[in-house]
Amino acid sequence: MKPLNKTSSDTASSRALVPAILLALIVCGGAIVRLVGLGGRSLWADEFCTWHVARMPLSESLQWGPELTKPPLYQLALRAITRETQPEEWLLRLPATIAGILTIIVAYTLARRASGLVVGLAAAGLVAFNLLQIAYSQEARPYTFHVLGATVATLFWWRLVVQPTMLLALAYVIAVVLTFHSHYLSLLVFASHALWWLMVSRRDGKWRSPIAPWSLIFAGVLCMPIVVNYLRLRTSTFQGLAWIKPPTWGVAVTVLNDLGFGLVWTVGLAAAVVAWSISIYWTSAKAASGPLARLSTGRQDVVGLLVIWLGCSWFGLLVLSWIAHPAMVDRYAIPAAIPTMLIPLVVAGRINKWIPIGMMLGFSAVGLYRWQNERLVFDPGFRELSAYLAQTIDPERDLVVLTIDRQTHPDWIDAERLPFDYYPIEGAEIGELHIDPDGQTVLNDVLEDPRQIFLIVLWADPFPILEAAGRQTLPFEIDGERFSRLLFTPYRLIRIAAKE
């Protein structure tokens, strides 16, 4: 008997080891695609702001206009890992990468609790190789913090409502506070938690799980300093969103496609939501069993929480964009990516547990293929622009000029200058051409300079002003070809002839 017991124990251990190995392989794959090339491309405009606030005194950074759309968790993470005044690009992006990798594990945990081990592994694979998740894991911005925090908080919330304990309540409060300190729009995720609790917690004329709403309220109180700071400086905050156009349904669907794996996935998501909704009605109204009934496990089913999470984070963002300020872009809707990927997997896994594996393999292959193709495209930025100018200009006869689309808050002008601080052009004199929002010149003395000008443009349209000043543009000649301008994402370089 003893040998048999030992054999059974060894078999059970080996069976438990296989999923752990598979998850480790998936996480390693997700880590590789996020770490490869982490410092290989230039910082871009928003990342310069991240770097700048991380080196400012903390109290000043909380008041700095260009970063008021982002609470301070990311800059605090940077302050914790480096004291350098000019850390390398990969180090600035490392916190985002770590958060992106951890999200793979948390998504696995949530999906496994929702529909079993196989679905959990499938969810981990999809999150690991989703192109949008990879992209934001390689950007020195707080969006992967937002996704990770929303996923952790949702996992804790579901468990807290189903099996309330003080330990889960504490974990949930911590998750909410940290997530809100990564982005204001996490409020939409927490609204989905409250809405789901209202839908599932009333039984026999009374509310169940009272510890859950009190935990959410307590977390909200702890977040009030950030809310007060936002309300006090909301004008500057809205200026940071001025580039976003009012959304249409077409824009909203495009964002949803980006969150998953394209239109095919979006159609599958819609079908999964419809099928699950029918199953809820079927099992409650008919008390039926069978394939349809297997799609739901009752009122406290985590799929319901995922559906409401998707509704608040995606559709809620669309409504908010209509009634308050446009914000329907990938980076602000990105927490909705987790329910977008999990809902079809969980529903399909309740029909047949192996369907999600096929979905994961197929769509992950698509994500990897797109990732590999994008890696082959060289995307020069300000780092390459600075290097080009350093090799090209003659400081005695050439002038480098930065075009600034002038805003009402002076901090925005400071933000435009940041690239020259991080990627200085040695020996070059830097001038500025200021243009107000109506396209009129605010500061144009630089156009009277007789030297040849290399004009760097981010947003503004300088051509009417150049024409009015009598300055002519010259083409760039590279390898025998002529170009009217050179593109260094998201900057344009324009060459202006010396003044006659």
N, C-alpha and C positions, 0 to 999 in steps of 0.2 A: 504493500500500500504506500509506503513512504516514497519509493521511486516514482510511482504513478503521480503522487501529489507534487513531487518535484518537477516532473515533466509538464504537468498542467500549469504549474506556476511559471515555468520557463516559457511555455507557449503564450500564456497571457501577457507576460512581460514583452515578448517579442512582438506581439500584436499591438501593444501600446506604444512600442518603440517606432513602428513603421510610420504612423501619422506624425510623430514628432520629427522624424527625419524628413518627411515630405514637406512639412511646414518650414523646417530649417532651410531646405533647398529653395523653396519659394521666396523666403525672406532674403536669402543670400542673392538670389537672382534680382529681386527688387532693389537690394542695396547696390548691386553692381551697376545697374542702369542709372541709378541716381548719383553714384559717385564718379562714374566715368565722365571726364570732361567738366568736373565741377568748377574748376578754375580756368577752363579753357577759353571762355569768352569774356568780353568786356562787361563791366557793370553798365547798367542803363539808368535812365533818369531816376526812377523810384528807388533803385538800390543805392544811388548816391545819397538820397535822403536818409535811408536806413543807416548808412555809415556815419553820416553827419550827426544824427541825434545820439548815436552811441558814444560819441566823443564829447558831446556837450555836457555841461552840468545837468544833472537829472531834472532839477526844478525848471530849468530853462527849456529842456527838451519837451516837457509836457505842455509848453505854451507855443511851440514853434509851428507856425501855420501849415506848412506842407505836410506835416506828419499828424495833424489833428484827426485825420480819418483813421488812424491806427493807434489804439491804446498801447501801453509800453512793454508788453511781455517780451517781444522779440528783441528790443534793444537791451532789456535786462539780461536776456540770455547771452547776447554778445558781450556785455560788460563782464559777465561771469567767466567767459572763456578766453578773453584777451584784454590786455591793457595797452596794446599797440595803438598808436594814433593812425596808422595806415595799414591795417591787416590785409593780407592777400585776399583775392576774390573768393577762393575756396573756403577760407575761414569765415568770411562774412556770410556765406551761404550754408555753412555746416549745420546750424540749428534747424534750418528748414529741411535739410536732408534727413537728419535724425528723426524729426517729427514725421516725415513721410514714410520712413521705414517702420516706425512704431505703429503707424496707422494700419499697416498690413496685418500686424498681429492682433490689434484690437478689432478690426473688421472680421478676422477669422473667428475670434471669440464670440462676437455678437451673432454671426451667421451660424456658428455651431450650436449655440444655445437656442437659436430659432428653429433649426431644421436638421441638426445632426452634423457629424464629423465631415462627411463628404462635401456637403454644402459649405461648411466652414473653409475647407481647403480650396474649393472653387472660388469663394469670395476673396481669399487671400491672393490667389493667382490673378484675379481681375484687377484688384487694387494695386498689386505689385507692378503690373504692366499696362496700366491705363496711362495714355500719353499725357493727359492733363495733370494727373497726379505726379508723374515724373517731372514735367516742366516746372511746376511750382515747388517741387522738392529741390530744384536747382536755382532758386531765386531767393535773394536775401530780403524776403518779405514774409509777413506772418500768416500767409494763407494756409500752409500745411499745419501750422499751430491751430488754426481755426477748425480745420477738418478733424484733426486728432482730438481736440478738446470736445467737439460736438459728438464724435463717435463714442468717446469714453463716457461723457455725461449721459448720453442716450442709453448706453449699456447699464450704467448704474441706476438710471431712472426706471427702466423696465424692471430690474430686479427689486428695486425699492418698493415699487407699487405692488408687485406680485408677492414678495416675501420681505416685508419691511423690517429692518433692523437699524439700530443706532449707528453701527459701523458703516452700513451702506449710505445712510443719511449724511454722515460726515464726509464720506468719499464723494458723494454727489455734490455737496456744497463746494468742496475744494475744486472739483472739476468745473463747475459752473463759473466760479470766480476766476480761475485761470483762463478759461475759454473767453470770458467776457473781456479780460485784460489783453486778449490777442486781437479781438475785433468786435466792434459794436453790433454788427449784424448777427452775432450769435444769439441776440435777443429773439430772432425768428425761430431758432432751434428750441429755445426754452419755452417759447409760446406754444410750440407743438407738444411739448411735454405736458404743459398745463391743460391743453385742449384734450389730449388723449386721456389724461387722468379724469377729467370731467365726464368723458364718454364711458369709461369702464368702471368707475369706482362707486357709483351709487347702487346700492342693493337694499332691498327691504325697507325703503324709506329713509335710509341713512347713508352717510358717506363712509367709505372704507379707506384704509391706508391714510389716516390723517397726518402721519409723520411725513409723507411725501410732499404735500403742498406747503407744509411749514418749512421743510428743508429748502424749497424753492424760494419762499418768501425771505428766509434768512439769508440765502445766497444773494438775493436782490438787494438787501440792505447793505451787505458787504461791498457790492458793486457801485453803490451810490456815489462815492467820490469821483469815479470815472464818468458817471452820468452827468454829475454837476459840471465837471470840466468841459464835457461835450456841449452842454446847453449854454454855458457861458461863452464858448468860443465857436458856436455852430456856424456863424457866418464864414469864418475862415475854413471850417470843415467843408462846407458846401462848395467853396471855391475849388477845393481839391477834387471835386466831382464834376466840375464844369465841362470837362471834355466828353462826358457821356451823353449821347443823344437820347431823346425820348424813345422808349422801346415800342415795338409793335409785336404782334403775335409771332410774326416770322422771326424776329430777333430772339424772342423767348424760346422758340422751338430750336433754333440754331444753338443757343446756349445749352439746352437739354441734350442735344446731340453730342456736344462737346463733353459734357459731363460723363457720358457713357462711351459708346463705341459707334456713334453715327446713327443715321436714321433707322436702320434695321433694328438696332438695340432699342431705340425709342418706341418703335411699334411694338416690340416684345414687352417692353415695360408697360405700355398702355393695356395690352392684352392681359398681362399678369394682374394688374390692378382691377380690371373689370372682372376677371375670373374669380379673384379673391373676394370681391364685393358680392358677387352672386352667391358664392359659397357661404358667406356670412348670413345672407337672407335665407338661403336654402336650409342651413342647419338650424337656424333659430325658428323659422316659420314652419318647416316641414318635419323637423327632428329626424332628418334623413341621414343615411349613411351611404357609403360608396365613394367612387373616385372624386366626385365634386366636393363631398363633405371633408375629404382629406386635406383640402387646401386651407382650411381654417382649423385652429385648435381652441376656438372659443373667443370670448370678448376681450380677454387679456392677451391675445395673440400678438407677438411682437411685430407681425406684418402690419397690423393696424397702426402701430406706433411709427413704423417706417413710412407708411403711406402718408400719415399726417405730417411727419418730418419733411418728406418730399414736398407736400403741399405748401407748408409754411416757408421752407427755404427757397423754393423755386417760384411757385405761383404767388406766394406772399411777397416775394421780392418784386415781382412784376406789378402787383397792386400798389406796393409802396412806391414804385417808380412812377406810377400814374398819378398818385395823389400827393406825393411829397417832392421827391427829387429823383431823376433818372439814376438807376444803379444796376440795371440788368446787363451785367457783363460776367464773363466766366469767373473772374477772381472773387466776386461777391456772392455768386451762386454756388461756389465750389463745395460747401458742406452738403448740398443736395446730391453730390456725386455718390456718396455712400449709399443712401437708400435707392438711388437710381440703379446702382449695380447689384444691390442685395435683393431687392424685391423680386425681379424675375428669377433669380437663383433659388430663393426660398420657395416660391410657388412651384417652380418646376421640380425642385427636389422632393416635394410632397406627392408629386405624380410618380416620379421614378428617380431614385437617388443618384443615378448615374448620368441623367440629363445635364445637371449643372457642370459635371466634369467635361463633357463635350462642349458645352457653351464656353467654359473657361479656356479650354485648349484652343478653340477656334478664334475667339475674340482676343485672347492674349497674344496669339500669333499675329493678328492684325496690328495690335498695339506695338509689338516688337518690330514688325516690319516698318511701320511708320516712324518709329524711334530711330531705327538704323538709317532710313532715308534722310531724316532730318539731320542726323549727325554728319552726313556727307556734305551738307550744305554749309559753306563758310559764311558766317554772318558777322561782318566787321562792325565794331562799335566805336565808342570814343577812344578806347585804348589804341586801336589801329589808326583812328583819325589823328590822334596826338603824334603817333610815330611817323605818319605820313608827312605831317606838317614840319616836324623836327628835321626830316631829311630833305624837305623841298624848299622851304622859305629861306630867304636871305634877310636877316633882321634889319639890315640897313635900307632895303628897298621894298620890303613887304610888311604888311600889317595884318595880324589875325584879329578878326572882329566877331564877337558873339552877338547874335540877334536875340533880344529879350522881348517876349510878348508880355508887356507890362500888366501887372495886376494891382489891385488896390492895396494889398498887404505887402509891405516891404520884404517879408520873409520869402515870398515867392521869387523875388529877384535874386536873393541870396541862393536859393535852390538852383537857379539856372547857372550860377557860377561854379557850383560844386565840382563838375567834371575836371576843371582846370586845377583844382586842389588835389584831386586824386591822381590824375594823369597830367602832370605839368609839362608844358612845352618849353624846354630849356632855351633861354636866350631870346625868346619871342616876346614882343610887346603885345598885350591883349587890350583891344578896344571894345566898346560896346555900342550897339545900335538899338535903342529902345523904341518899341512900337506899342501904342495903346490898343485896347480891344477894337477900336473902330478903324484900325489900319493907318492912323496918322502918326507921324514921327514925333516922339517926345524928346529924344536926344539924338541929334543928327550931325553934330560937329565932326564926327568921325568921317563923314562922307566928304568933308572938305580937305581931308588929308590927301596929299598928292601921290602917296605911294600906292602900289598894287595892294588890293585887299583880298584876303581869303576869309569869306564870310561863312560862319557856322550858323545854321538855321535849325531850330527845333520845331516850333509850331507856326510862327508868324509867316506872313507873305510879304517879303521885302521888295518885290519887283516894282510896284507902283512908286515906292519911295526912291528906289535907285533911278528910275526913269526921270522922276521929277528933279533929282539932283544932277542929272546929266552923266551918270556913271554907266559904263557899258560892261556887260559880262563877257568873259572870255572862255572858250572851251578848254577842257583838260585834254592833253594828248598823252595817251598811255599805250605803248606797244603799237604805235601807228594808228590807233583809233581815237576818235574825238568824242568827248562826253560833255554835255552841257552842265552837268553837276555830278558829284560823287556822293554815293549813299553810304553812310555809316550809321546803321540802325540805332536810334530813330532820327539821327541827324543828317542834314544835307550840307555839303560843302560847295560853295559857289565862288568862282574866281572873278574878281572885278578889276578891270583895267586901271592903270595909273591915270590920275586926273591930268588932263591936258592943260 
